[in-house]
Amino acid sequence: MKIICVGRNYGKHAKELGNPIPEKPVLFLKPDSAILRNNKPFFYPHFTKNLHYEVEVLVRTCKVGKNIAEKFASRYIGEVGLGIDFTARDLQEECKNAGLPWEISKSFDNSAAVSEFFPVTDYKSIGELNFRLDVNGKTVQNGNTRDLIFSFEKIIAYASQFMTIKTGDIIFSGTPEGVGPLQINDHLEGYLEDKKLLDFYIK
Ligand code: MG
């Protein structure tokens, strides 16, 4: 499986990092070794001094497909979850400034925290999901998937032009505004539609 991530997919977040609103989805990948499951603690990596949280709504695909038309893309979405796209913001800035790929800042071990997944049929509309992240009991990010610049269907249609979508691929759809740094002992709690799905510590 692979993890497909979308950058700059909420307008206010693109702005807070000084980036333009993209005309096409900005895609990058994380390897399967990046997955952190079951609310296990995240260990602060030695190679960064500016680790950021980015809470994101996830979908897991349930079919294989290539060149998927947007109008059929929802058929490929099997499950929904919540995740944290951990980012070494200092390394990312270095890579961006040098015009280089930013994988080392985004794709390191445990950089993709994922919740339990739930059938997409449990939700009325994945285009209208509330989600939020609390750090140490204080809400730091609050989003709704209606504000996605590129919907889940658009992401799948676009990505599948370049890479085959496989069963069990996970899509990180992008983060709303409010990203920020984390410290050791911080407590992260993530909610999707008022259900707590993420609850773990930085160690
Ligand atoms: Mg992200």
Residues whose N, C-alpha, C, O or C-beta is under 5 A from the ligand:
A	BS01	MG	V6 E54 D85 G174 T175
